[in-house]
Amino acid sequence: MEWIRQKLDKIGEPFGKGKKYEKYAPALNAIDTFLFTPNHTTKKGAHIRDAVDLKRVMITVVIALIPALLFGMWNAGYQYYSQLGEAFTFWDALGHGALKIVPMIVVSYAVGLGIEFAFAIFRGHDVNEGYLVTGLLIPMIMPIDLPLWMLALSVVFAVLIGKEAFGGTGMNILNPALTARAFAFFAYPTYMSGNKVWVSEASNVEAVSGETILGSLAAGDNVSHSMWDMFYGVIPGSVAETSTLFILAGALLLILTKVGNWRIILSGFIGAAVMALIFNALPSLGVAGNELTNFYWVNHLLIGGLAFGIVFMATDPVSAAQTLKGMWIYGFLIGFFSIMIRVFNPAYPEGVMLAILLMNVFAPTIDHYVIQANIKRRRKRIKTATGQVKTAV
């Protein structure tokens, strides 16, 4: 790698301080930082020194996403060939899915990083690595048949309004990837209904859409897929949402590396289970013809974007709760409201996006009351201890 280091140093000479292209130095530094460890260190004061920086954290999340991404590509091809009734191999399915999904990833990174570079040059600061994860998450939570220009507009909205308007990486109050999905959902509802998913294209028809499990249940229809089909992910759905198995594999990596907080993940699933159990016990609360109320509570945890949202979206350290008790409350309410929205709103049976965005807004409030409760308890202990001392005297 030494020759790459020397080459970058030579290319970077005109971008140095006081040089001709100094204004564009952040763009070059972004490439340098991506390839090598940053060479700036603290010079004074007391600091906690750790080998883990933002780049390593983001790369860890990307690695955790890869299993669900690859399976999503294969499943897209599997659904395609299954609908057409053609024989196919593993590589046929993976290749066909990649033809649909890879262009979405390319557009997401090209548009998002282009805006990030522009803001870095305009503000004169280095490009942050935060978009490494966001750029992959956005296409993974979008319908496969979403036109690329709609995806690009959603990315622009997420980066400009959801992130840069608040000051950039680390300052946003909403998850940027979910902000992009929310924009696409309200701007292009016919493409983001959540009821159907693109399955295949054939010569005699323009396209074939398959009903998702949530869409079928909301319409009052029975589901033919088994619990294991839902767990493994061999069902129609968005790229990231189908395989709970591979999502949990990514969750395990995040927890072991301490990148994702296990309290939020565990409490999120507990909250969803509690709400699902309530609906199972009181099916009369549901809308007439809505089979979601009677749907087995374990299956509720396996379908839709619930698992993916809890593992990869709710654990975003910037927009999530920061206190330990707050994390339990925050995660529980996300799971609880996800199932509630799913059941009470058959027009949009997938509720995890709205639940996470709602709790992003209330996360600071949760932390505030947790801290205030701690302060009151400590004051009470001090008063009690002081009173005991006075009594003894």
N, C-alpha and C positions, 0 to 999 in steps of 0.2 A: 504493500500500500504506500510505500515511501515515494514512489514515482508519482502517484496521484497527488500526494501532499505537496511535492515540489511543483507539479504542474499548476495546482490551484494557487499556490503562493505567487507564481509568476503571472498567472492571469489576474490575480487580485491586486497587483502593484498599481495600476491606474485607478483603482477604487479606494486607495488609501486616503487618510485624512489630508485635506488640502490638495488632493490630486483632481484630475479632470472629471472623473466619474464618481466622485465621493457620494453624490446624492443617491446613486444606485447601489451603493455598497450593501444595503440590507438584502437585496435579491441574491447577490453572490454569497453573502454570509449564510443565507438559508441553506444553500447547497453544501457549503463547507460544514455547517453544524449537523446536517443530515448524515454526512459521510463520516465525520470525525467528532470526537469529544470536544466540547467547547474549551477554548484555551484561556478563558478569563476566570480568575479566581478572586476570592475576597482578600482584601489587603489589610483590613483593620477591624477591630471589634470582635465580639464573641459570636461565633456562628456554629451551627450544627453541620458538620461535614458528612456527606453521604454520597455513595456512588450512584444513587438513583436520581436522575434528573427528569425533566418533563419529557424529553425525547424517549427515554427508556420506558417511562410509564405509558406513553402513547403507543409505542411499538408493542408492548406487552398486550395491550387491549386489541391491537390489530391481529396479533397472533391468536388471541383467544377467539376472534371473530372468524378466522379462516375455516375451522371445521364446519360451522353453520353455513358459511358462504359456499363452500364446495358442495356440501350436500344439497343446498338450495339450487345450485346449477344442475346437479344430477337429477333432482326431483322435477325440475322444469322440463327437462328432456324426457324423463320417464312419463310424466303426465301427457306430454305431446304424443309420444309413440303409442301409449296406451289408448288414447282417444282414437287414433287412426287404426289401431289394431295391427300395427306392423311389428315385425321382428326387429329387435335391436340389441346392441351390446351395451355394456357399461360405458364405454368410451363414446358411443353414439349419443347416449343420453347426456353425458357430461358436456360433450362438444356442442350439442344443440342448445343446451341451457346457457353455455358460455357465450354463444353468439348473441343471445338476448341480454345477458346481464353485464358482460364486460364493457360494451359501449356505454351503459349507464354509469359504470364506475369511472370510465375515462372522462365523460362529460362532467361528472360531479367534481372530480379532482381538478380538471382543467379550469372550470369556471370558478370554483371556490378558491383554489390557490392563486388564480389570476387576481382575484379581488384582494386576497391577503397580501400578495406582493405589492399591489398598488397602494394599499393603506400603509404598509411598512415603509415604502419609499416616500410617501406623502408626509408621514409623521416622523420619519427619521429614526425608526427603531427596528430591531431585528424581527424577522418573521418567526412567530411562535409555531410550535409543532402541534398545536391543538387540532388543526384541521386534518391531521393524518387519520384520526379516528372518525371525525364527523364526515369526511369525504367518503368513507366506506359505509358508514351507517346509513346515510341518506338513501342510496340506491337499494340497500338491503331491506328497507322498510317501505319501499314504494311498489305498486303493482308492476308486473313485468311489462305490461303493454302500455305503460305511460309514455306518451311521446317525449322524445329527448328534449325538445324545446320547453316543455312544461317542467321537466326535471331541472333544466338550467335556470328557469325563472324561480323555481322553488329554492334552489341553492343561493341565488342572488338575494332573495328575501331573507333567508336564514342568516347569511353572513352579514348583510348590511343592517337589518333591523334586529335580528335576534342576537347578534354578537358585537359587531363594530360600533353600533349605536350606544352600547353600554361601556365601550372602552377596550374591547378586544378580549383575547383569551384570559380567563380567570375573572372577568367582570360581569359576564352575562348572567341574568337571573333565570332564563329559560334554557332548556336543552336545545342547542341549535338544530340537531337532526330532527327532533320532533317539531320544532318551529317550521322547518321546511315541509314536513308532512301536513301540519295544520294548514299552512298556506295553500298547498295543493288540494287539500280536502275541501276548503271553503271556496277556493277559486275555480276548481274543476271537479265538482261533486260527482258528475257522471262517471269519471274515471277512478274515483276514490270511494265508491259507495261501500266497500267492504263486504258486499254480498256475493260478488263473483270474482273470478280470477282468470286471467288469460291462460288457456291450456294449449291450444294448437292452431295452426293455420293449415288449410288444405286447398287444393287446386279448385275444387268445386264450390267452396264457400270462402268468405273473406276471413273468418276466424271462428274459433270455438271457445266459448267461455264455460268453465266449470263452476258449479255452485260450491262455495266454501261450506264447511261444517256449520259455522256460525250463521251463514245466510240460510242454510236449510232449516236449522232449528228455529230461527226467527220467523220463517215462513210457515212453521208448524209441520214441517216434514220430518220423517224419521231419518236417522243417520245409519248408513250401512258399514261405515268403517269401525274396526275394532279398537279397543283401548291401545293395543300394541301398535296398530297402524298410526294412531295419533302420537304415541310416544316416540316411535322411530321417525315419523314425519312423512310417510308415503301417502300424503293427502294433498289436495289442491290448497294453495295459499301463497302469500308473498314470499320472497326469497328467504327471509330470515326466520319466519314464524313457524315453519312446519315441524322441524325436528327438535323436540324437547331434549332428546338424548344428547345431541351435539351442542345445544345451548348450555346444558348442565356441564358438559365437558369444558366449555369455555369459562363457565362460572367457577369451576374447580381451579382452573389456572389463575383466574383473577384473585380468588381467595388465598391460594397458596403463596402468591407473590405479594399479597396485601395491597393490590391495586384496587380491587373491588371490596366493599365492606360487606361482610357476611351478615351483619345485623339487618341491613336493609333488604338483602335478598331473602333471608329467612322470614323476616316479619312480613314482607310482601306476599310470600306464598301463604303464610298463616292468615293474613287478612283476606286474601282471595278465598281460601278454604272456608273461613268462618262465614263469609257472605254467601257462598255457594251452599253451605249446609243450612243456612237460614232459609234460602229459597227452596231447597229440597224438603224442608220440614213444613213450609207454608206455601205450597204451590198455588194457592188461590190468589197470592199477591201478584202473580204474573198477568200479562196481557192475554186476552183470549186467543187461543191458538198458538201461543208462544211456548214452544217446547223447552226453551232454555231454563225455565223454572224447575222442570222435572229432570233435567240433565244431571247425571251422576256428578257429584262434586269433584271427584278426582279428575274426571274428564274435562271439567272446566279449567283445570290447571294445565292441561296438555294442549288445548287448542287455541287458535288465534295468536295474537302477539303478546299475550300475557307474560310468558316465561322470558321471551327476548327483551321485552320492555323492562321487566324487573331487574334482570341481570345486567344489561348493557346500558339502559337509559336512566333508570332510577338511581343507580350507583354513581352517576356523574358527580365527582367531588365538588364541582363548582356550584351546581344548582340544587344539590341535595342538602339535607339538614347536616349540621356539623357536630352537635353534641351527641353523646352516646345514647341518652334516653330519647333525644329528638329523632335519632335514626330509627329507633324501634317504632315510634309513633308515625313517622313519615312513611316508612315502608309499609306498615300495617294499613294505613289509610289508602295508599296507592292500590294495594291488592283489593281492599274492601270496596273502594269506589269503582274499580275496573269492572268487577262482576256486577255491581249495581247498575252501572251505565249500560253494560252489555245486555242485561235482562230488561230494563225499563225502556230502552230505546231500540226497538227492533229495526228501525230505519237505519241505524248505524250500530250493529251488534258488537263491534270491537271498541271497547272503552278505555283500554290501557293508555292510549295517547292522551286523551283528555284528562284522565286521572293523574298522570305524571305531570302534565303541564299545570294542572290545578295545584298540586302539591309543591311544585317548584315555586309558585307564587307565595304559598303559605309556609315554606320551609324556614325563612327568617323569623316568622311569627312563632313557629313551634320552638325554635332555638331560644327566642326571647323569653318565653314563659318558662321553659326548662331552667334557664339561667336564673330568672327571678325566683323560681321556687327553691333553687339551691341557695340563693342569697338569704331568703327568709329562714330556711332551715338552719343555716349557719348563725344567723343573728339570734335565733331562738336558743341554739346551743350555747352561744356566748352569754346571753342573758341568764340562762339556767346556771351555767358555771360561775358567773359573777355573783349571782344570788347565793349560791352555796358557799362561796368564799366569804361573803359578808356575814352570813349566818355563823360560820365557824369562828370568825373574828369576834 
